[in-house]
Amino acid sequence: MNLLAHALLANGDPDRIVGQLCGDFVRGSHLDAFPAAIQAGIRCHRAVDSYTDKHPINLQARNLFEKPYRRFAGIVVDVAYDHFLANEWQRYHDAALASYTAGVSEALSARHDLLPEGLQRFSALLEAEDTLQRNLHRDHIELTLQRISQRRKSLAPLAGVAASLWANEAALKQMFDHFFPQLVSYTYEYQQQQTSENPIDR
Protein backbone atom coordinates (compact mmCIF):
# COMPACT_ATOMS: atom_id res chain seq x y z
CA MET A 1 0.00 0.00 0.00
CA ASN A 2 2.97 2.32 0.58
CA LEU A 3 4.69 1.75 -2.75
CA LEU A 4 6.38 5.14 -2.91
CA ALA A 5 8.02 4.57 0.47
CA HIS A 6 9.23 1.13 -0.58
CA ALA A 7 10.66 2.53 -3.80
CA LEU A 8 12.48 5.27 -1.91
CA LEU A 9 13.95 2.84 0.61
CA ALA A 10 15.63 0.91 -2.21
CA ASN A 11 18.09 3.81 -2.43
CA GLY A 12 17.93 4.13 -6.21
CA ASP A 13 19.17 0.61 -6.99
CA PRO A 14 16.98 -0.65 -9.87
CA ASP A 15 17.06 -4.32 -8.81
CA ARG A 16 16.27 -3.49 -5.20
CA ILE A 17 13.48 -1.16 -6.32
CA VAL A 18 11.95 -4.05 -8.23
CA GLY A 19 12.42 -6.33 -5.22
CA GLN A 20 10.80 -3.81 -2.91
CA LEU A 21 7.79 -3.56 -5.21
CA CYS A 22 7.62 -7.34 -5.65
CA GLY A 23 7.15 -7.66 -1.90
CA ASP A 24 3.35 -7.38 -1.95
CA PHE A 25 3.08 -9.90 -4.80
CA VAL A 26 5.37 -12.69 -3.60
CA ARG A 27 4.59 -15.16 -0.83
CA GLY A 28 6.81 -17.67 0.96
CA SER A 29 10.53 -17.91 1.54
CA HIS A 30 11.55 -19.60 -1.71
CA LEU A 31 12.83 -16.73 -3.82
CA ASP A 32 15.25 -18.60 -6.06
CA ALA A 33 13.37 -17.53 -9.20
CA PHE A 34 14.74 -14.01 -8.68
CA PRO A 35 18.27 -12.63 -8.99
CA ALA A 36 20.04 -12.05 -5.68
CA ALA A 37 19.55 -8.27 -5.62
CA ILE A 38 15.79 -8.61 -6.22
CA GLN A 39 15.64 -11.23 -3.46
CA ALA A 40 17.35 -8.72 -1.17
CA GLY A 41 14.75 -6.13 -2.06
CA ILE A 42 11.89 -8.53 -1.29
CA ARG A 43 13.39 -9.37 2.10
CA CYS A 44 13.92 -5.70 2.84
CA HIS A 45 10.27 -5.01 1.94
CA ARG A 46 9.18 -7.59 4.49
CA ALA A 47 11.48 -6.16 7.16
CA VAL A 48 10.13 -2.66 6.50
CA ASP A 49 6.53 -3.88 6.75
CA SER A 50 7.22 -5.70 10.02
CA TYR A 51 8.97 -2.68 11.54
CA THR A 52 6.18 -0.36 10.38
CA ASP A 53 3.34 -2.57 11.64
CA LYS A 54 4.85 -2.92 15.12
CA HIS A 55 6.03 0.66 15.62
CA PRO A 56 4.29 2.41 18.56
CA ILE A 57 3.63 5.56 16.54
CA ASN A 58 1.71 3.58 13.94
CA LEU A 59 -0.23 1.64 16.54
CA GLN A 60 -1.28 5.03 17.89
CA ALA A 61 -2.11 6.26 14.39
CA ARG A 62 -4.51 3.37 13.82
CA ASN A 63 -6.38 4.30 16.98
CA LEU A 64 -7.39 7.59 15.39
CA PHE A 65 -9.97 5.70 13.34
CA GLU A 66 -13.35 4.63 14.68
CA LYS A 67 -15.33 1.55 13.66
CA PRO A 68 -15.86 0.30 10.98
CA TYR A 69 -12.56 1.73 9.75
CA ARG A 70 -10.23 0.81 12.59
CA ARG A 71 -9.71 -2.75 11.38
CA PHE A 72 -8.44 -1.32 8.08
CA ALA A 73 -6.51 1.55 9.64
CA GLY A 74 -3.11 0.06 8.79
CA ILE A 75 -3.99 0.28 5.09
CA VAL A 76 -5.24 3.85 5.43
CA VAL A 77 -2.14 4.95 7.34
CA ASP A 78 0.14 3.41 4.68
CA VAL A 79 -1.69 5.26 1.91
CA ALA A 80 -1.65 8.52 3.88
CA TYR A 81 2.07 8.20 4.52
CA ASP A 82 2.77 7.89 0.79
CA HIS A 83 0.80 11.13 0.33
CA PHE A 84 2.89 12.91 2.95
CA LEU A 85 6.11 11.48 1.51
CA ALA A 86 5.26 12.67 -1.99
CA ASN A 87 4.61 16.18 -0.70
CA GLU A 88 7.87 16.27 1.26
CA TRP A 89 9.96 14.27 -1.17
CA GLN A 90 12.87 16.72 -1.25
CA ARG A 91 13.47 16.12 2.45
CA TYR A 92 14.36 12.53 1.67
CA HIS A 93 15.90 12.46 -1.80
CA ASP A 94 17.97 14.79 -3.96
CA ALA A 95 16.30 13.81 -7.25
CA ALA A 96 12.95 15.33 -8.15
CA LEU A 97 9.95 13.10 -7.48
CA ALA A 98 9.05 12.95 -11.18
CA SER A 99 12.58 11.84 -12.07
CA TYR A 100 12.69 9.16 -9.38
CA THR A 101 9.28 7.72 -10.23
CA ALA A 102 10.25 7.63 -13.93
CA GLY A 103 13.27 5.57 -12.87
CA VAL A 104 10.98 3.19 -10.98
CA SER A 105 8.90 2.66 -14.13
CA GLU A 106 12.06 2.05 -16.17
CA ALA A 107 13.33 -0.51 -13.65
CA LEU A 108 10.04 -2.41 -13.74
CA SER A 109 9.84 -2.30 -17.54
CA ALA A 110 13.41 -3.56 -17.98
CA ARG A 111 12.72 -6.52 -15.70
CA HIS A 112 9.15 -7.21 -16.82
CA ASP A 113 9.69 -10.91 -17.48
CA LEU A 114 10.97 -11.41 -13.91
CA LEU A 115 7.96 -9.80 -12.26
CA PRO A 116 5.20 -11.81 -10.58
CA GLU A 117 2.07 -11.85 -12.73
CA GLY A 118 0.21 -9.52 -10.39
CA LEU A 119 2.98 -6.94 -10.50
CA GLN A 120 3.20 -7.23 -14.30
CA ARG A 121 -0.42 -6.11 -14.48
CA PHE A 122 -0.04 -3.52 -11.76
CA SER A 123 3.14 -2.01 -13.21
CA ALA A 124 1.23 -1.18 -16.39
CA LEU A 125 -1.26 0.79 -14.27
CA LEU A 126 1.57 2.49 -12.36
CA GLU A 127 3.04 3.77 -15.62
CA ALA A 128 -0.20 4.60 -17.40
CA GLU A 129 -1.56 6.64 -14.50
CA ASP A 130 1.75 7.94 -13.13
CA THR A 131 0.54 6.53 -9.82
CA LEU A 132 3.57 7.23 -7.65
CA GLN A 133 3.79 10.85 -8.80
CA ARG A 134 0.05 11.37 -8.30
CA ASN A 135 0.35 10.51 -4.61
CA LEU A 136 0.82 14.28 -4.33
CA HIS A 137 -2.91 14.80 -4.77
CA ARG A 138 -5.83 14.11 -2.44
CA ASP A 139 -8.10 12.91 -5.23
CA HIS A 140 -5.60 10.22 -6.14
CA ILE A 141 -5.35 9.07 -2.52
CA GLU A 142 -9.13 8.76 -2.44
CA LEU A 143 -9.09 6.84 -5.73
CA THR A 144 -6.48 4.46 -4.30
CA LEU A 145 -8.67 3.74 -1.28
CA GLN A 146 -11.70 3.22 -3.54
CA ARG A 147 -9.78 0.70 -5.62
CA ILE A 148 -8.56 -1.18 -2.56
CA SER A 149 -12.15 -1.35 -1.31
CA GLN A 150 -13.11 -3.22 -4.50
CA ARG A 151 -10.51 -5.97 -4.18
CA ARG A 152 -12.73 -8.09 -1.98
CA LYS A 153 -15.99 -7.77 -0.08
CA SER A 154 -14.34 -7.53 3.34
CA LEU A 155 -12.54 -4.33 2.27
CA ALA A 156 -15.72 -2.56 1.12
CA PRO A 157 -15.83 -0.15 4.13
CA LEU A 158 -12.68 1.52 2.80
CA ALA A 159 -14.84 3.16 0.15
CA GLY A 160 -16.07 5.58 2.82
CA VAL A 161 -12.90 6.17 4.81
CA ALA A 162 -11.63 9.32 3.06
CA ALA A 163 -13.56 11.76 5.27
CA SER A 164 -12.08 10.17 8.39
CA LEU A 165 -8.61 10.25 6.86
CA TRP A 166 -8.74 13.98 6.10
CA ALA A 167 -10.30 14.74 9.49
CA ASN A 168 -7.22 13.16 11.07
CA GLU A 169 -4.74 14.50 8.52
CA ALA A 170 -2.92 16.90 10.88
CA ALA A 171 -2.39 14.23 13.54
CA LEU A 172 -1.30 11.65 10.97
CA LYS A 173 1.13 14.11 9.39
CA GLN A 174 2.74 14.75 12.76
CA MET A 175 3.07 11.01 13.33
CA PHE A 176 4.59 10.57 9.88
CA ASP A 177 7.15 13.30 10.59
CA HIS A 178 8.28 11.43 13.71
CA PHE A 179 8.12 7.94 12.27
CA PHE A 180 9.55 8.17 8.77
CA PRO A 181 13.09 9.30 9.65
CA GLN A 182 13.22 6.36 12.07
CA LEU A 183 12.15 4.02 9.27
CA VAL A 184 14.86 5.40 6.98
CA SER A 185 17.48 4.80 9.67
CA TYR A 186 16.18 1.32 10.41
CA THR A 187 16.20 0.39 6.71
CA TYR A 188 19.74 1.65 6.22
CA GLU A 189 20.97 -0.41 9.16
CA TYR A 190 19.04 -3.46 7.93
CA GLN A 191 20.53 -3.15 4.45
CA GLN A 192 24.05 -2.76 5.83
CA GLN A 193 23.62 -5.92 7.88
CA GLN A 194 22.03 -7.74 4.95
CA THR A 195 24.95 -6.80 2.69
CA SER A 196 27.60 -7.86 5.21
CA GLU A 197 25.93 -11.22 5.80
CA ASN A 198 24.98 -11.93 2.18
CA PRO A 199 27.27 -10.11 -0.27
CA ILE A 200 25.64 -9.90 -3.69
CA ASP A 201 27.71 -11.03 -6.62
CA ARG A 202 26.37 -9.08 -9.57
N, C-alpha and C positions, 0 to 999 in steps of 0.2 A: 504493500500500500504506500510505502514511502520510497518510491523508486528514485526520486531525485537525490535523496540522502544516500541511498546505497551507491548510486553512480558517483557521487562526490567522494565517498569514503574509499573508492578504488584508487584514488590519487592519480587519475589520468592514465593509468595503465590499461590499454584496450582489452587485453585478455581478462584482467581482473574486473573491469567494468562488466564484461559479458558474464563472468562468473557471479558477480554480485546480483545482476538482473536475472540470472538463471535460478537464483535461490528460491523464489516463490513457485517455481515450476518443476523442481526436481525433488524427489522424495528418496529417503534411504541413504545409506552410507556408501553404497557401491557407485563410485564416480569415475570408474576407469574408462568410460566412453569419452571423457573429456581430457584435453591436455592439462598438464600439471598446473599451469597458471590459472586456468578456468576453475579447476578443482579448488585451488586456494581461494578464489573469489567466492565460490559457493560456501565454503566453510566459514569464511569471514562474514558473509551474509547471515549465516545462522548464529554466529557469535554476537553480531550486532543486534539481531532480533532478541536473543536471550537477554542480553544486557539491558536493552530498551524495555522489554516487558517487565523486568524485575526491579527497575530503578524506582526508588521512592517518589521522585518527582512525578513520574508517569502514573504511578498508582494513585497519587493525589489528583492528577489531571483527570483520570477516569471518573473520579468521584464527583466531578463537576456536573455530570450528566445524570438526570433523573430517569426513572423507568418511563418507557420501554427501551430507552437508548443506552442505559448504562452497560448492558451486556455486550454492546457493540462499541463501547467507548474507545477501546484500543485501536480499532480501525479508524474512528473519527480523529483521534489524536494524531495518528500517523499521517493522515491526509492533511490535517491542519499544519503539522510540522513541515511538510513539503511546501506548503503555501508560504510559511514564514521564511523558510530557507531560500526560496526563490526570490523573495523580496529583500533579503539581506545577503544575497549571494556574494557580493564583493567583500564581505567580512571574512569569507571562508575560502575564496579562491581568486587568484589573480586574473584568470581569463574571464571574459564576459560570459554571462549565462548562455546567450545564444550560441557562442562559439563552442562552449563545453558540451551543450546538448547536441549540437551538430556532430561533434566527435563521438558521442554515445551512439547516435544513429549509424555513423560510419562503421564503428566497431561491431555493431550487431549485424549490419549488412555484410561485412567482410567475412563473418563467421556464421552466416545463415544456416549452412548445412549442419553445423554442430549444435544448433539451438534445439531445446525440447520443442515438440510440436506446438504446445501452448504458447511459448514465447515467440515462435516463428509467426504465429497469427497476430500476437499482441504487438510485436515489433513493427509490423506494418501499420497498425493503428498509431503507435507512438510517432512514427515518421509522418504519416499522412496528416495528423492533427497537431503536430508539434506539441505533444502532450507535456513533456517536461518543462518546456518554456512557458506554456500556458498556465502552469501552476501559479504564476504571478497573479492571476485573476480570480476573483470570487466566483464568477459564473462557471468557470472551469472546475473549481473545487466542488461546487454543487452538482455539476454534471458527473463528476467522478463518483460522488456518493450515490447518485441516482443509478449509475451503471452497476455499482457494487450491489445495490439493493435488488437488482434483477438477476443476480447470479443464481440464487436459490431462494425458495420461499421463506426460509428462516431469517434471511437478511432483509426482508421487505420493509421493516420499520425504518431502515436507513433512508428511505425515500423522504422521510419527514424530519430528518435530524438537522438540516441546515440552520433553521432558526435558533436552535439550541447552541449550535456551534458558534454562530456569530454573537449570540448573547454572552458567551463565555470567552470571546476572542481575546480580550485584554488579559485575562488571567492565564489563558493558554499561551499567549505570546511571552508573558513573563516567565512561565515555566520552561518554554522552549529556550529562552535566552540563558537560563541557568543550566539546562540539561545538555544542550547540543555541544558546547565546548568540552564537556566531560566525555561525551560520546566520541568526539574527534580524538581526544587523548587516549581513551580506552582502545579505539581501533588502531591507532598508531602503535601502541604497545603490543597489541595482539599480533599485528602484522610483523613487527620486529621479531617477536618470539616465534611466530610461524616460519619466518624465513630462516632463522637460526637453526630451527629443528628440522626443517624440510627444505633445504636449498633447492631452487628450481633450476634445472638444466634446460635452458631454452635451445 
